[in-house]
Amino acid sequence: MSDGFPDPGRAYPITLPDGSEHAGTVFLNQVIDHSAWAVGDFTYASDFHPPDDWATHLAPYLFGMGPERLIIGKFCQIAHGVRFLTSGANHATDGITTFPFPAFDPAQIGSYQPDSRDTVLGHDVWLGYGALVCPGARIGNGVIVGAGAVVRGHVPDYAIVTGNPGTVTTMRFDPDDIATLNRLAWWDWPAKRIAAARPALLAGDVTALMSC
């Protein structure tokens, strides 16, 4: 689209003033082809040293052999140093030892996975510098995860999470506005409608967004 609205079909959506593409920021669903990943349009990741393999770089334990998936919504923003520690990283804890003997047996490695939970991010989630998302985390729409935070469990929509362990420090909107934002689901609107709604989106004006 025109007027600076990003093209979701571009791998490198940022064009620098000299006309070159910024290789350090990518739309993930344009650069990742992996059976265990599901990423919505406009979700990007940035890295100071762009990897050749974004899937392995961001989620090194998501091998694709197990049942778990990493599901990320639309318009999410993933900063440098973020990692998804998915369920395939977990060891069994119900035995005497946590040593993963089956992982060293070719006949068992494909079926051995003590933890099979999906890791799920909603829409419009911002993961700050160096955040770590733990296995099975469920992060709601509009969440902000602070730099270096370690997130596990369920994070409610439009919460701000900081620290280790990640703790909800405040909510971005009151409950009525959160319900309205989830009902409007602006991230599912046609691109032209989102582009027209940018003033309201950038101003944090829920009432104005309702009329867009």
Backbone as a printed PyTorch tensor [residue, N CA C, xyz], in Angstrom:
tensor([[[  0.8320,  -1.1940,   0.0000],
         [  0.0000,   0.0000,   0.0000],
         [  0.8710,   1.2490,   0.0000]],

        [[  0.2470,   2.3810,  -0.2650],
         [  0.9620,   3.6470,  -0.2590],
         [  0.9580,   4.2510,   1.1330]],

        [[  1.5030,   5.4590,   1.2420],
         [  1.5150,   6.2120,   2.5000],
         [  2.2480,   5.4850,   3.6160]],

        [[  3.2530,   4.6900,   3.2530],
         [  4.0810,   4.0690,   4.2710],
         [  3.4910,   2.8500,   4.9270]],

        [[  2.2990,   2.3920,   4.5180],
         [  1.7330,   1.1820,   5.1160],
         [  2.5110,  -0.0120,   4.5900]],

        [[  2.9630,  -0.9030,   5.4700],
         [  3.8440,  -1.9940,   5.0160],
         [  3.1400,  -3.0040,   4.1290]],

        [[  3.9010,  -3.5980,   3.2540],
         [  3.4230,  -4.6590,   2.3740],
         [  3.6850,  -5.9870,   3.0660]],

        [[  2.6350,  -6.7490,   3.4450],
         [  2.8500,  -7.9980,   4.1910],
         [  3.5530,  -9.0760,   3.3840]],

        [[  3.6700,  -8.8840,   2.0770],
         [  4.3340,  -9.8660,   1.2340],
         [  5.8260,  -9.6500,   1.0870]],

        [[  6.3570,  -8.6120,   1.7190],
         [  7.7990,  -8.3470,   1.6470],
         [  8.5250,  -9.0510,   2.7840]],

        [[  9.6360,  -9.6780,   2.4890],
         [ 10.4560, -10.2650,   3.5550],
         [ 11.0970,  -9.1790,   4.3960]],

        [[ 11.5660,  -8.1150,   3.7320],
         [ 12.2600,  -7.0160,   4.4130],
         [ 11.4010,  -5.7630,   4.2530]],

        [[ 10.5320,  -5.4800,   5.2100],
         [  9.5130,  -4.4530,   5.0170],
         [  9.9820,  -3.0170,   5.2190]],

        [[ 11.1980,  -2.8230,   5.7510],
         [ 11.6820,  -1.4690,   6.0050],
         [ 12.6340,  -1.0490,   4.8930]],

        [[ 12.3050,   0.0570,   4.2390],
         [ 13.1720,   0.6380,   3.2180],
         [ 13.8850,   1.8390,   3.8110]],

        [[ 15.1900,   1.8270,   3.7780],
         [ 15.9950,   2.9070,   4.3440],
         [ 15.9880,   4.1200,   3.4160]],

        [[ 16.3930,   5.2960,   3.9310],
         [ 16.3700,   6.5080,   3.1050],
         [ 17.1690,   6.4000,   1.8080]],

        [[ 18.1970,   5.5340,   1.7800],
         [ 18.9830,   5.3920,   0.5490],
         [ 18.3330,   4.4190,  -0.4350]],

        [[ 17.1580,   3.9060,  -0.0890],
         [ 16.4390,   3.0020,  -0.9760],
         [ 16.7310,   1.5300,  -0.7560]],

        [[ 17.6820,   1.2120,   0.1140],
         [ 18.0280,  -0.1900,   0.3660],
         [ 17.0880,  -0.8000,   1.4060]],

        [[ 17.0170,  -2.1260,   1.3860],
         [ 16.2090,  -2.8400,   2.3660],
         [ 17.0040,  -3.0580,   3.6450]],

        [[ 16.3380,  -2.8960,   4.7770],
         [ 16.9710,  -3.1330,   6.0760],
         [ 16.9110,  -4.6270,   6.3810]],

        [[ 18.0500,  -5.3070,   6.2780],
         [ 18.0970,  -6.7660,   6.4230],
         [ 17.8600,  -7.2250,   7.8520]],

        [[ 17.9350,  -6.3140,   8.8200],
         [ 17.8020,  -6.6940,  10.2170],
         [ 16.3770,  -6.7960,  10.7180]],

        [[ 15.4070,  -6.4950,   9.8810],
         [ 14.0030,  -6.6160,  10.2620],
         [ 13.2630,  -7.3840,   9.1810]],

        [[ 12.5510,  -8.4320,   9.5880],
         [ 11.8580,  -9.2890,   8.6120],
         [ 10.4300,  -9.5550,   9.0560]],

        [[  9.5420,  -9.7060,   8.0840],
         [  8.2310, -10.2710,   8.3610],
         [  8.4120, -11.7830,   8.4280]],

        [[  8.1390, -12.3510,   9.5990],
         [  8.5210, -13.7370,   9.8550],
         [  7.8340, -14.7380,   8.9360]],

        [[  6.5800, -14.4960,   8.5770],
         [  5.9270, -15.5010,   7.7340],
         [  6.4170, -15.4680,   6.2900]],

        [[  7.3020, -14.5170,   5.9860],
         [  7.9160, -14.4720,   4.6630],
         [  9.2930, -15.1450,   4.6390]],

        [[  9.8660, -15.3930,   5.8070],
         [ 11.2180, -15.9660,   5.8530],
         [ 11.2640, -17.3160,   6.5710]],

        [[ 10.1440, -17.7460,   7.1550],
         [ 10.1080, -19.0240,   7.8730],
         [  9.1460, -19.9790,   7.1740]],

        [[  9.6640, -21.1500,   6.8300],
         [  8.8520, -22.2340,   6.2800],
         [  9.1160, -23.4520,   7.1500]],

        [[  8.3050, -23.6130,   8.1680],
         [  8.5470, -24.6290,   9.1990],
         [  7.2040, -25.1420,   9.6730]],

        [[  7.0450, -26.4550,   9.7240],
         [  5.7540, -27.0560,  10.0290],
         [  5.2470, -26.7290,  11.4280]],

        [[  6.1410, -26.4040,  12.3560],
         [  5.7300, -26.1490,  13.7330],
         [  5.4960, -24.6710,  14.0190]],

        [[  5.7220, -23.8230,  13.0280],
         [  5.4950, -22.3840,  13.1850],
         [  4.1890, -21.9840,  12.5040]],

        [[  3.4580, -21.0490,  13.1250],
         [  2.3150, -20.3890,  12.4900],
         [  2.3920, -18.9160,  12.8820]],

        [[  2.5830, -18.0440,  11.9060],
         [  2.8010, -16.6210,  12.1720],
         [  1.8550, -15.7870,  11.3150]],

        [[  1.1990, -14.8010,  11.9330],
         [  0.2830, -13.9420,  11.2230],
         [  0.9830, -12.8490,  10.4310]],

        [[  0.2300, -12.2320,   9.5480],
         [  0.7520, -11.1390,   8.7250],
         [  1.2200,  -9.9680,   9.5840]],

        [[  2.2300,  -9.2970,   9.0930],
         [  2.8000,  -8.0710,   9.6650],
         [  3.6030,  -8.3000,  10.9460]],

        [[  3.7040,  -9.5360,  11.4100],
         [  4.5360,  -9.8030,  12.5810],
         [  5.9940,  -9.8160,  12.1670]],

        [[  6.8020,  -9.0030,  12.8520],
         [  8.2060,  -8.8910,  12.4650],
         [  9.1370,  -9.2150,  13.6230]],

        [[ 10.3560,  -9.5830,  13.2630],
         [ 11.4470,  -9.7440,  14.2220],
         [ 12.6170,  -8.9080,  13.7480]],

        [[ 13.3740,  -8.3820,  14.7000],
         [ 14.5660,  -7.5970,  14.3920],
         [ 15.7680,  -8.1960,  15.0910]],

        [[ 16.9110,  -8.0920,  14.4490],
         [ 18.1440,  -8.6060,  15.0450],
         [ 19.3200,  -7.8030,  14.5210]],

        [[ 20.2630,  -7.4810,  15.4160],
         [ 21.4370,  -6.7100,  15.0090],
         [ 22.3430,  -7.5070,  14.0810]],

        [[ 22.2700,  -8.8310,  14.1840],
         [ 23.0650,  -9.7150,  13.3300],
         [ 22.1050, -10.7100,  12.6870]],

        [[ 21.4580, -10.3380,  11.6170],
         [ 20.3940, -11.1680,  11.0380],
         [ 20.8750, -12.5780,  10.7240]],

        [[ 20.1480, -13.5840,  11.1910],
         [ 20.5530, -14.9750,  10.9510],
         [ 20.1190, -15.4500,   9.5650]],

        [[ 20.7230, -16.5240,   9.1230],
         [ 20.2660, -17.1650,   7.8900],
         [ 18.9870, -17.9580,   8.1330]],

        [[ 18.8500, -18.4860,   9.3490],
         [ 17.7080, -19.3330,   9.6920],
         [ 16.9800, -18.6880,  10.8740]],

        [[ 15.9620, -17.9080,  10.5800],
         [ 15.2440, -17.1920,  11.6300],
         [ 14.4960, -18.1480,  12.5560]],

        [[ 13.9730, -19.2410,  12.0260],
         [ 13.2070, -20.1790,  12.8480],
         [ 14.0760, -20.7770,  13.9490]],

        [[ 15.2350, -21.2760,  13.5810],
         [ 16.1330, -21.8860,  14.5680],
         [ 16.7170, -20.8350,  15.5020]],

        [[ 16.9750, -19.6610,  14.9790],
         [ 17.5310, -18.5760,  15.7900],
         [ 16.5800, -18.1880,  16.9090]],

        [[ 15.3030, -18.0560,  16.6050],
         [ 14.3350, -17.5930,  17.5890],
         [ 13.8200, -18.7110,  18.4980]],

        [[ 13.7020, -19.9130,  17.9570],
         [ 13.1510, -21.0410,  18.7220],
         [ 14.0340, -22.2710,  18.5210]],

        [[ 15.2030, -22.2950,  19.1490],
         [ 16.1910, -23.3360,  18.8530],
         [ 15.7730, -24.7470,  19.2340]],

        [[ 14.7680, -24.8980,  20.1030],
         [ 14.3310, -26.2450,  20.5070],
         [ 13.0790, -26.6980,  19.7620]],

        [[ 12.6250, -25.9140,  18.8010],
         [ 11.4380, -26.2930,  18.0390],
         [ 11.8980, -27.0840,  16.8190]],

        [[ 12.1880, -28.3590,  17.0430],
         [ 12.8050, -29.1860,  16.0150],
         [ 11.8350, -29.6200,  14.9290]],

        [[ 10.5460, -29.6440,  15.2390],
         [  9.5670, -30.0830,  14.2550],
         [  9.2530, -31.5650,  14.3330]],

        [[  9.9380, -32.3040,  15.2080],
         [  9.6690, -33.7400,  15.3610],
         [  8.5130, -34.0040,  16.3070]],

        [[  8.2910, -33.0890,  17.2510],
         [  7.2630, -33.2910,  18.2590],
         [  5.9500, -32.6380,  17.8810]],

        [[  4.9600, -32.7530,  18.7710],
         [  3.6170, -32.2480,  18.4650],
         [  3.4240, -30.7640,  18.7310]],

        [[  4.3340, -30.1370,  19.4610],
         [  4.0920, -28.7530,  19.8820],
         [  4.2640, -27.7760,  18.7250]],

        [[  3.5690, -26.6300,  18.8480],
         [  3.6540, -25.5800,  17.8370],
         [  3.9180, -24.2420,  18.5160]],

        [[  4.4890, -23.3460,  17.7470],
         [  4.6630, -21.9570,  18.1600],
         [  3.7170, -21.1320,  17.2960]],

        [[  2.7200, -20.5340,  17.9350],
         [  1.6740, -19.8190,  17.2210],
         [  1.7410, -18.3410,  17.6010]],

        [[  1.9350, -17.4860,  16.6130],
         [  2.0960, -16.0530,  16.8460],
         [  1.0900, -15.3140,  15.9770]],

        [[  0.3760, -14.3650,  16.5760],
         [ -0.6550, -13.6350,  15.8580],
         [ -0.1150, -12.5780,  14.9210]],

        [[ -0.9870, -11.6810,  14.5140],
         [ -0.6540, -10.6100,  13.5730],
         [ -0.1020,  -9.3850,  14.3050]],

        [[  0.7070,  -8.6210,  13.6050],
         [  1.2160,  -7.3240,  14.0670],
         [  2.0490,  -7.4260,  15.3490]],

        [[  2.6780,  -8.5770,  15.6030],
         [  3.5540,  -8.6930,  16.7630],
         [  4.9350,  -8.1250,  16.4350]],

        [[  5.6420,  -7.7010,  17.4760],
         [  6.9390,  -7.0530,  17.3230],
         [  7.9470,  -7.7500,  18.2340]],

        [[  8.9840,  -8.3140,  17.6370],
         [  9.9250,  -9.1590,  18.3680],
         [ 11.3100,  -8.5390,  18.2830]],

        [[ 11.8350,  -8.1190,  19.4140],
         [ 13.1000,  -7.3860,  19.4480],
         [ 14.3030,  -8.3300,  19.4360]],

        [[ 15.4700,  -7.7210,  19.2540],
         [ 16.7310,  -8.4530,  19.2810],
         [ 16.8650,  -9.2330,  20.5900]],

        [[ 17.3630, -10.4420,  20.4920],
         [ 17.6590, -11.2430,  21.6740],
         [ 16.5090, -12.0370,  22.2290]],

        [[ 15.3180, -11.8770,  21.6820],
         [ 14.1740, -12.6650,  22.1490],
         [ 14.3760, -14.1330,  21.7720]],

        [[ 13.9980, -15.0300,  22.6760],
         [ 14.0400, -16.4540,  22.3940],
         [ 12.7540, -17.1040,  22.8950]],

        [[ 12.2930, -18.0780,  22.1190],
         [ 11.1640, -18.9040,  22.5070],
         [ 11.7110, -20.2540,  22.9530]],

        [[ 11.5910, -20.5340,  24.2370],
         [ 12.0610, -21.8010,  24.7920],
         [ 10.8710, -22.7590,  24.7790]],

        [[ 10.6650, -23.4280,  23.6500],
         [  9.4580, -24.2190,  23.4460],
         [  9.5170, -25.5550,  24.1820]],

        [[  8.4080, -26.2760,  24.1290],
         [  8.2180, -27.4630,  24.9720],
         [  9.2450, -28.5680,  24.7260]],

        [[  9.7800, -28.6290,  23.5070],
         [ 10.7720, -29.6520,  23.2090],
         [ 12.0370, -29.5320,  24.0290]],

        [[ 12.2240, -28.3970,  24.7020],
         [ 13.4030, -28.2000,  25.5430],
         [ 13.2640, -28.8720,  26.9030]],

        [[ 12.0490, -29.2220,  27.2980],
         [ 11.8230, -29.7180,  28.6520],
         [ 12.2000, -31.1930,  28.7980]],

        [[ 12.7150, -31.5270,  29.9720],
         [ 13.0270, -32.9070,  30.3460],
         [ 11.9080, -33.4590,  31.2260]],

        [[ 11.7830, -34.7600,  31.2430],
         [ 10.8370, -35.3980,  32.1640],
         [ 11.3150, -35.2000,  33.5940]],

        [[ 10.3670, -34.9400,  34.4890],
         [ 10.7180, -34.6880,  35.8890],
         [ 10.0630, -35.6740,  36.8480]],

        [[  9.4050, -36.7030,  36.2950],
         [  8.6860, -37.6300,  37.1570],
         [  9.4760, -38.9000,  37.4730]],

        [[ 10.7070, -38.9880,  36.9970],
         [ 11.5350, -40.1480,  37.2970],
         [ 12.5820, -39.8200,  38.3410]],

        [[ 13.4430, -40.7720,  38.6050],
         [ 14.5440, -40.5400,  39.5460],
         [ 15.5530, -39.5740,  38.9470]],

        [[ 15.7780, -39.7250,  37.6330],
         [ 16.7160, -38.8350,  36.9470],
         [ 15.9740, -38.0200,  35.9050]],

        [[ 16.5190, -36.8690,  35.5940],
         [ 15.9860, -36.0490,  34.4960],
         [ 16.7990, -36.2600,  33.2170]],

        [[ 17.7800, -37.1620,  33.2400],
         [ 18.6090, -37.4080,  32.0610],
         [ 17.7350, -38.0090,  30.9510]],

        [[ 17.7660, -37.4280,  29.7490],
         [ 16.8500, -37.8690,  28.6820],
         [ 17.3990, -39.0500,  27.8870]],

        [[ 17.4690, -40.2250,  28.4890],
         [ 18.0010, -41.3980,  27.7990],
         [ 17.3630, -41.6380,  26.4290]],

        [[ 16.0330, -41.5200,  26.2750],
         [ 15.4320, -41.8020,  24.9640],
         [ 15.9320, -40.8790,  23.8480]],

        [[ 16.4190, -39.7070,  24.2080],
         [ 16.9100, -38.7840,  23.1860],
         [ 18.1630, -39.3020,  22.4900]],

        [[ 18.8210, -40.2810,  23.1150],
         [ 20.0400, -40.8460,  22.5410],
         [ 19.7850, -42.1840,  21.8430]],

        [[ 18.5080, -42.5590,  21.7660],
         [ 18.1190, -43.8120,  21.1190],
         [ 17.4030, -43.4780,  19.8140]],

        [[ 17.9840, -43.8000,  18.6570],
         [ 17.3490, -43.4540,  17.3780],
         [ 15.9270, -43.9900,  17.2400]],

        [[ 15.6350, -45.0810,  17.9250],
         [ 14.3020, -45.6660,  17.8160],
         [ 13.2620, -44.9080,  18.6360]],

        [[ 13.7210, -44.1000,  19.5880],
         [ 12.7870, -43.4110,  20.4790],
         [ 12.7940, -41.8960,  20.3290]],

        [[ 13.8510, -41.3660,  19.7460],
         [ 13.9960, -39.9130,  19.7530],
         [ 12.8240, -39.1990,  19.0930]],

        [[ 12.2580, -39.7930,  18.0470],
         [ 11.1720, -39.1260,  17.3480],
         [  9.8810, -39.0520,  18.1320]],

        [[  9.6850, -39.9720,  19.0720],
         [  8.4380, -40.0140,  19.8380],
         [  8.6040, -39.5330,  21.2720]],

        [[  9.8360, -39.2490,  21.6600],
         [ 10.0890, -38.8660,  23.0530],
         [  9.9190, -37.3520,  23.2110]],

        [[  8.8950, -36.9580,  23.9310],
         [  8.7250, -35.5480,  24.2560],
         [  7.8570, -35.4430,  25.4980]],

        [[  8.4770, -35.2440,  26.6630],
         [  7.7190, -35.1940,  27.9120],
         [  6.7130, -34.0480,  27.9710]],

        [[  6.9890, -32.9630,  27.2660],
         [  6.1250, -31.7830,  27.2980],
         [  5.7060, -31.4700,  25.8670]],

        [[  4.4090, -31.3780,  25.6180],
         [  3.9330, -31.1500,  24.2520],
         [  3.0630, -29.9060,  24.1290]],

        [[  3.1370, -29.0050,  25.1020],
         [  2.2900, -27.8160,  25.0760],
         [  2.6860, -26.8610,  23.9460]],

        [[  1.6840, -26.2570,  23.3240],
         [  1.9430, -25.1840,  22.3720],
         [  2.3120, -23.9080,  23.1210]],

        [[  3.0560, -23.0570,  22.4600],
         [  3.3360, -21.7100,  22.9500],
         [  2.5890, -20.7460,  22.0420]],

        [[  1.7780, -19.8540,  22.6330],
         [  0.8430, -19.0580,  21.8390],
         [  0.9400, -17.5810,  22.2100]],

        [[  1.1110, -16.7520,  21.1800],
         [  1.0370, -15.3000,  21.3420],
         [ -0.1870, -14.8000,  20.5950]],

        [[ -0.8810, -13.8330,  21.1920],
         [ -2.0050, -13.2090,  20.5210],
         [ -1.5400, -12.2150,  19.4730]],

        [[ -2.3550, -11.2200,  19.2180],
         [ -2.0640, -10.2010,  18.2170],
         [ -1.5110,  -8.9450,  18.8880]],

        [[ -0.6870,  -8.2090,  18.1400],
         [ -0.1560,  -6.9190,  18.5980],
         [  0.5980,  -7.0520,  19.9180]],

        [[  1.4210,  -8.0770,  20.0140],
         [  2.2600,  -8.2960,  21.2030],
         [  3.6540,  -7.7490,  20.9300]],

        [[  4.2050,  -7.0280,  21.8890],
         [  5.5630,  -6.4980,  21.7710],
         [  6.4460,  -7.2300,  22.7760]],

        [[  7.4180,  -7.9760,  22.2610],
         [  8.4090,  -8.6420,  23.1020],
         [  9.6730,  -7.8110,  23.0920]],

        [[ 10.0340,  -7.2470,  24.2350],
         [ 11.1890,  -6.3660,  24.3230],
         [ 12.5130,  -7.1110,  24.2850]],

        [[ 13.5720,  -6.3480,  24.2000],
         [ 14.9450,  -6.8370,  24.0480],
         [ 15.2500,  -7.9510,  25.0450]],

        [[ 15.6700,  -9.0890,  24.5140],
         [ 16.1550, -10.1710,  25.3600],
         [ 15.0950, -10.9070,  26.1490]],

        [[ 13.8250, -10.7270,  25.8330],
         [ 12.7790, -11.4530,  26.5620],
         [ 12.8620, -12.9500,  26.2670]],

        [[ 12.5010, -13.7570,  27.2640],
         [ 12.4940, -15.2080,  27.1220],
         [ 11.0800, -15.7090,  27.3600]],

        [[ 10.5220, -16.3830,  26.3570],
         [  9.1760, -16.9370,  26.4610],
         [  9.3060, -18.4300,  26.7370]],

        [[  8.7940, -18.8750,  27.8680],
         [  8.9770, -20.2500,  28.3170],
         [  7.9380, -21.1970,  27.7080]],

        [[  8.2030, -22.5120,  27.7810],
         [  7.2970, -23.4860,  27.1810],
         [  5.8720, -23.3520,  27.6760]],

        [[  4.9340, -23.4030,  26.7340],
         [  3.5300, -23.3900,  27.0860],
         [  2.9600, -22.0410,  27.4510]],

        [[  3.7470, -20.9740,  27.3280],
         [  3.2280, -19.6510,  27.6610],
         [  2.0610, -19.2940,  26.7460]],

        [[  1.1100, -18.5790,  27.2990],
         [ -0.0490, -18.0740,  26.5560],
         [ -0.1050, -16.5680,  26.7970]],

        [[  0.2760, -15.8160,  25.7970],
         [  0.3930, -14.3670,  25.9280],
         [ -0.7500, -13.7230,  25.1520]],

        [[ -1.5440, -12.9090,  25.8400],
         [ -2.7460, -12.3580,  25.2500],
         [ -2.4970, -11.2420,  24.2550]],

        [[ -3.5760, -10.7600,  23.6490],
         [ -3.5060,  -9.6560,  22.7030],
         [ -3.0020,  -8.3890,  23.3900]],

        [[ -2.2270,  -7.6150,  22.6450],
         [ -1.8320,  -6.2990,  23.1180],
         [ -0.8710,  -6.2760,  24.2880]],

        [[ -0.2600,  -7.3990,  24.6090],
         [  0.6600,  -7.4740,  25.7550],
         [  1.9920,  -6.8240,  25.4090]],

        [[  2.5880,  -6.1610,  26.3810],
         [  3.9620,  -5.6560,  26.2850],
         [  4.8080,  -6.4520,  27.2700]],

        [[  5.8670,  -7.0870,  26.7670],
         [  6.8090,  -7.8390,  27.6030],
         [  8.0920,  -7.0330,  27.6820]],

        [[  8.4820,  -6.6260,  28.8740],
         [  9.6370,  -5.7760,  29.0620],
         [ 10.9450,  -6.4690,  28.7300]],

        [[ 11.9720,  -5.6610,  28.5010],
         [ 13.2960,  -6.1760,  28.1760],
         [ 13.7820,  -7.1390,  29.2540]],

        [[ 14.2590,  -8.3040,  28.8230],
         [ 14.8250,  -9.2790,  29.7450],
         [ 13.8210, -10.0460,  30.5730]],

        [[ 12.5480,  -9.8300,  30.3650],
         [ 11.5370, -10.5420,  31.1580],
         [ 11.5150, -12.0180,  30.7900]],

        [[ 11.1700, -12.8530,  31.7660],
         [ 11.0270, -14.2940,  31.5690],
         [  9.5610, -14.6220,  31.7790]],

        [[  8.9010, -14.9960,  30.7020],
         [  7.4400, -15.1220,  30.7180],
         [  7.0350, -16.5840,  30.6800]],

        [[  6.1580, -16.9560,  31.5930],
         [  5.5950, -18.3060,  31.6170],
         [  4.1240, -18.1990,  31.9980]],

        [[  3.3860, -19.2740,  31.7450],
         [  1.9870, -19.2770,  32.1290],
         [  1.1330, -18.3900,  31.2430]],

        [[  0.0320, -17.9170,  31.7970],
         [ -0.9370, -17.1090,  31.0570],
         [ -0.7600, -15.6330,  31.3880]],

        [[ -0.6820, -14.8160,  30.3370],
         [ -0.6040, -13.3640,  30.4940],
         [ -1.8790, -12.7660,  29.9120]],

        [[ -2.6470, -12.0130,  30.6950],
         [ -3.9280, -11.5090,  30.1990],
         [ -3.7530, -10.4300,  29.1240]],

        [[ -4.7860, -10.2630,  28.3210],
         [ -4.7760,  -9.2630,  27.2560],
         [ -4.4190,  -7.8770,  27.7990]],

        [[ -3.5530,  -7.1840,  27.0670],
         [ -3.1860,  -5.7910,  27.3200],
         [ -2.5090,  -5.5830,  28.6830]],

        [[ -1.8020,  -6.6210,  29.1390],
         [ -0.9920,  -6.4750,  30.3470],
         [  0.4190,  -6.0300,  29.9780]],

        [[  1.1160,  -5.4310,  30.9250],
         [  2.5440,  -5.1510,  30.8170],
         [  3.2600,  -6.0620,  31.8010]],

        [[  4.2100,  -6.8400,  31.2910],
         [  4.9120,  -7.8510,  32.0830],
         [  6.3910,  -7.4950,  32.1410]],

        [[  6.9670,  -7.5200,  33.3260],
         [  8.3960,  -7.2580,  33.4850],
         [  8.9860,  -8.2310,  34.4940]],

        [[ 10.3270,  -8.3680,  34.4380],
         [ 11.0490,  -9.0840,  35.4760],
         [ 11.1740, -10.5800,  35.2600]],

        [[ 11.8460, -11.2180,  36.2260],
         [ 12.0720, -12.6490,  36.2550],
         [ 11.8150, -13.1390,  37.6820]],

        [[ 10.7390, -13.8810,  37.8910],
         [  9.7520, -14.3120,  36.9010],
         [  8.8970, -13.1460,  36.4200]],

        [[  8.4060, -13.2630,  35.1720],
         [  7.5850, -12.2060,  34.6160],
         [  6.3420, -11.9620,  35.4560]],

        [[  6.1270, -10.6970,  35.7860],
         [  5.0160, -10.3020,  36.6410],
         [  4.2280,  -9.1980,  35.9670]],

        [[  2.9110,  -9.2800,  36.0260],
         [  2.0790,  -8.2070,  35.4810],
         [  2.2090,  -6.9910,  36.3930]],

        [[  2.7630,  -5.9180,  35.8540],
         [  2.9680,  -4.7080,  36.6480],
         [  1.8160,  -3.7250,  36.5180]],

        [[  1.1630,  -3.7290,  35.3710],
         [  0.0120,  -2.8580,  35.1620],
         [ -0.7520,  -3.3290,  33.9400]],

        [[ -1.9500,  -2.8070,  33.7800],
         [ -2.7570,  -3.0820,  32.5910],
         [ -2.7740,  -1.8250,  31.7270]],

        [[ -2.7480,  -2.0060,  30.4340],
         [ -2.6680,  -0.8700,  29.5190],
         [ -3.9950,  -0.1200,  29.3940]],

        [[ -5.1000,  -0.8110,  29.5730],
         [ -6.4230,  -0.2070,  29.4610],
         [ -7.3230,  -0.7820,  30.5460]],

        [[ -8.4560,  -0.1120,  30.7630],
         [ -9.4000,  -0.6460,  31.7510],
         [-10.1770,  -1.8120,  31.1310]],

        [[-10.8550,  -2.6120,  31.9590],
         [-11.5200,  -3.8160,  31.4410],
         [-12.5100,  -3.5480,  30.3130]],

        [[-13.2680,  -2.4560,  30.3820],
         [-14.2330,  -2.1630,  29.3290],
         [-13.5360,  -1.8830,  28.0030]],

        [[-12.4460,  -1.1150,  28.0440],
         [-11.7140,  -0.8210,  26.8170],
         [-11.0560,  -2.0840,  26.2440]],

        [[-10.5590,  -2.9490,  27.1210],
         [ -9.9550,  -4.2080,  26.6530],
         [-11.0080,  -5.0570,  25.9510]],

        [[-12.1850,  -5.1330,  26.5200],
         [-13.2630,  -5.8950,  25.8840],
         [-13.6120,  -5.2930,  24.5270]],

        [[-13.6270,  -3.9660,  24.4460],
         [-13.9280,  -3.2990,  23.1790],
         [-12.8520,  -3.5840,  22.1410]],

        [[-11.5940,  -3.4950,  22.5420],
         [-10.4910,  -3.7430,  21.6120],
         [-10.5240,  -5.1800,  21.0960]],

        [[-10.7940,  -6.1250,  21.9590],
         [-10.8830,  -7.5170,  21.5050],
         [-12.0810,  -7.7380,  20.5910]],

        [[-13.1650,  -7.0170,  20.8730],
         [-14.3400,  -7.1410,  20.0000],
         [-14.0710,  -6.5160,  18.6320]],

        [[-13.4080,  -5.3660,  18.6170],
         [-13.0940,  -4.6990,  17.3470],
         [-12.0960,  -5.5000,  16.5210]],

        [[-11.1230,  -6.1410,  17.2170],
         [-10.1090,  -6.9800,  16.5470],
         [ -9.5590,  -6.2810,  15.3020]],

        [[ -9.0190,  -5.0900,  15.5090],
         [ -8.5760,  -4.2620,  14.3790],
         [ -7.5470,  -4.9760,  13.5140]],

        [[ -6.7990,  -5.9070,  14.0910],
         [ -5.7580,  -6.6300,  13.3500],
         [ -6.3330,  -7.5180,  12.2540]],

        [[ -7.6430,  -7.7750,  12.3140],
         [ -8.3000,  -8.5720,  11.2720],
         [ -8.9640,  -7.6970,  10.2010]],

        [[ -8.9120,  -6.3930,  10.3640],
         [ -9.5310,  -5.5090,   9.3840],
         [ -8.7600,  -5.5450,   8.0650]],

        [[ -9.4200,  -5.1680,   6.9550],
         [ -8.6800,  -5.0030,   5.6970],
         [ -7.5930,  -3.9370,   5.8450]],

        [[ -6.5310,  -4.0920,   5.0880],
         [ -5.3860,  -3.1880,   5.2160],
         [ -5.7710,  -1.7260,   5.0420]],

        [[ -6.6560,  -1.4330,   4.1030],
         [ -7.0480,  -0.0310,   3.8750],
         [ -7.7540,   0.5490,   5.0940]],

        [[ -8.5550,  -0.2620,   5.7480],
         [ -9.2430,   0.2270,   6.9460],
         [ -8.2540,   0.4630,   8.0820]],

        [[ -7.2770,  -0.4340,   8.2370],
         [ -6.2500,  -0.2370,   9.2690],
         [ -5.4480,   1.0190,   8.9800]],

        [[ -5.0920,   1.2190,   7.7160],
         [ -4.3250,   2.4170,   7.3460],
         [ -5.1050,   3.6760,   7.6910]],

        [[ -6.4100,   3.6770,   7.4270],
         [ -7.2340,   4.8410,   7.7380],
         [ -7.3720,   5.0510,   9.2470]],

        [[ -7.2500,   3.9660,  10.0120],
         [ -7.4160,   4.0410,  11.4600],
         [ -6.1270,   4.3520,  12.2020]],

        [[ -5.0360,   4.5420,  11.4770],
         [ -3.7480,   4.7480,  12.1550],
         [ -3.7480,   5.8940,  13.1610]],

        [[ -4.3710,   7.0430,  12.8720],
         [ -4.3640,   8.1100,  13.8930],
         [ -4.9560,   7.6540,  15.2270]],

        [[ -6.0610,   6.9200,  15.1750],
         [ -6.6670,   6.4290,  16.4190],
         [ -5.8020,   5.3660,  17.0720]],

        [[ -5.2370,   4.4630,  16.2680],
         [ -4.3840,   3.4130,  16.8160],
         [ -3.1530,   3.9830,  17.4940]],

        [[ -2.5370,   4.9660,  16.8800],
         [ -1.3140,   5.5340,  17.4360],
         [ -1.5880,   6.4430,  18.6330]],

        [[ -2.8040,   6.9750,  18.7110],
         [ -3.1480,   7.8620,  19.8180],
         [ -3.6890,   7.1190,  21.0300]],

        [[ -3.9580,   5.8390,  20.8850],
         [ -4.5290,   5.1010,  22.0050],
         [ -5.9620,   5.4970,  22.2720]],

        [[ -6.6800,   5.9460,  21.2480],
         [ -8.0260,   6.4700,  21.4120],
         [ -9.0280,   5.3780,  21.0580]],

        [[ -9.4990,   4.6440,  22.0650],
         [-10.4130,   3.5260,  21.8230],
         [-11.7340,   4.0270,  21.2760]],

        [[-12.2190,   5.1540,  21.7720],
         [-13.4840,   5.7000,  21.2790],
         [-13.3880,   6.0620,  19.8160]],

        [[-12.2760,   6.6940,  19.4120],
         [-12.0930,   7.0470,  18.0130],
         [-11.9870,   5.8020,  17.1470]],

        [[-11.3390,   4.7610,  17.6620],
         [-11.1890,   3.5290,  16.8810],
         [-12.5470,   2.8950,  16.6070]],

        [[-13.4830,   3.0570,  17.5100],
         [-14.8070,   2.4750,  17.3400],
         [-15.5390,   3.0490,  16.1290]],

        [[-15.1470,   4.2440,  15.7270],
         [-15.8250,   4.8780,  14.5990],
         [-15.0830,   4.6930,  13.2840]],

        [[-13.9620,   3.9740,  13.3070],
         [-13.1640,   3.8080,  12.1020],
         [-13.7410,   2.7010,  11.2100]]])
